[in-house]
Amino acid sequence: MVRPVRRIISDRTTVPTDSLHGPRHWRRVESNGRAIARTTGADELVVVLFAMFHDSMRLNDGSDPDHGPRAAEFVESLAGAMAFLGESQLQTLSHACRHHTFARSS
């Protein structure tokens, strides 16, 4: 279910493969996020998708304060490809991407 979305993200990302915020980083975030979700009860599917999307629209590895909002727009543009998500899950994913750069909330 997630594999086609992962492929789309890989095809459309603005981040080079060898970037500090690229696919290796996304996999580490996913691994850590899954472990945290298992202990907190967070929605593991949303966590996995967040890991894939959150830095996918970065323009560089330095300061890029708008990368979260761009990632949220990317999420929203792929809503049809993620029909397996409920509306609440999609909103949570978009919110998490949009605000992960600035927010200090869980």
C-alpha positions as CSV (number, residue, x, y, z in Angstrom):
1,M,0.0,0.0,0.0
2,V,2.8,2.4,0.8
3,R,5.2,1.2,-1.9
4,P,3.6,3.1,-4.8
5,V,3.6,6.3,-2.7
6,R,7.3,5.7,-1.8
7,R,8.0,5.4,-5.6
8,I,6.2,8.6,-6.4
9,I,8.1,10.5,-3.7
10,S,11.4,9.1,-4.9
11,D,10.6,10.2,-8.5
12,R,9.4,13.7,-7.5
13,T,11.6,14.7,-4.6
14,T,13.8,17.8,-4.9
15,V,16.4,16.2,-2.7
16,P,19.5,14.6,-4.1
17,T,20.0,10.9,-3.2
18,D,23.2,11.7,-1.3
19,S,21.7,14.6,0.7
20,L,21.8,14.7,4.5
21,H,18.0,15.0,4.3
22,G,17.6,12.4,1.6
23,P,16.3,8.8,1.5
24,R,18.8,7.5,4.1
25,H,17.5,10.1,6.5
26,W,13.9,9.3,5.7
27,R,14.6,5.6,6.5
28,R,16.2,6.5,9.9
29,V,13.2,8.7,10.7
30,E,10.9,5.8,9.7
31,S,12.7,3.3,11.9
32,N,12.8,5.6,14.9
33,G,9.2,6.7,14.3
34,R,8.0,3.1,14.2
35,A,9.7,2.4,17.5
36,I,8.2,5.5,19.1
37,A,4.7,4.7,17.6
38,R,4.8,1.2,19.1
39,T,5.3,2.6,22.6
40,T,3.0,5.7,22.3
41,G,0.2,4.3,20.3
42,A,0.7,6.8,17.5
43,D,-0.7,5.8,14.1
44,E,2.2,3.9,12.5
45,L,1.0,4.4,9.0
46,V,1.0,8.2,9.4
47,V,4.4,8.0,11.0
48,V,5.8,6.0,8.1
49,L,4.3,8.4,5.5
50,F,5.6,11.4,7.5
51,A,9.1,10.0,7.4
52,M,8.9,9.7,3.7
53,F,7.4,13.1,3.0
54,H,8.7,15.5,5.7
55,D,12.0,16.5,4.0
56,S,11.2,15.4,0.4
57,M,10.7,18.9,-0.8
58,R,13.9,20.5,0.7
59,L,15.8,22.7,-1.7
60,N,19.1,22.3,0.3
61,D,20.6,20.8,3.4
62,G,20.9,24.2,5.1
63,S,18.2,26.7,6.0
64,D,15.0,26.0,4.1
65,P,12.1,27.2,6.3
66,D,9.5,26.5,3.7
67,H,10.3,22.9,3.1
68,G,7.6,21.7,5.6
69,P,4.8,23.7,3.9
70,R,6.0,22.4,0.5
71,A,5.9,18.8,1.8
72,A,2.4,19.4,3.1
73,E,1.3,20.6,-0.4
74,F,3.0,17.5,-1.9
75,V,1.0,15.3,0.6
76,E,-2.2,17.1,-0.4
77,S,-1.5,16.7,-4.1
78,L,-1.2,13.0,-3.7
79,A,-4.4,12.5,-1.7
80,G,-5.8,10.4,-4.5
81,A,-2.9,8.0,-4.5
82,M,-3.3,7.7,-0.7
83,A,-7.0,6.7,-0.7
84,F,-6.1,4.1,1.9
85,L,-5.9,6.9,4.4
86,G,-8.8,8.2,6.3
87,E,-9.5,12.0,6.2
88,S,-8.2,12.4,9.7
89,Q,-5.0,10.6,8.9
90,L,-4.4,12.7,5.8
91,Q,-5.0,15.9,7.8
92,T,-2.6,14.7,10.5
93,L,0.0,13.9,8.0
94,S,-0.3,17.2,6.2
95,H,-0.3,19.1,9.5
96,A,2.8,17.2,10.7
97,C,4.7,18.0,7.5
98,R,3.6,21.6,7.4
99,H,4.7,22.3,11.0
100,H,7.6,20.0,11.7
101,T,10.2,22.7,11.1
102,F,8.7,25.1,13.6
103,A,6.3,23.4,16.0
104,R,7.3,21.9,19.3
105,S,4.3,19.5,19.7
106,S,3.7,15.8,19.4
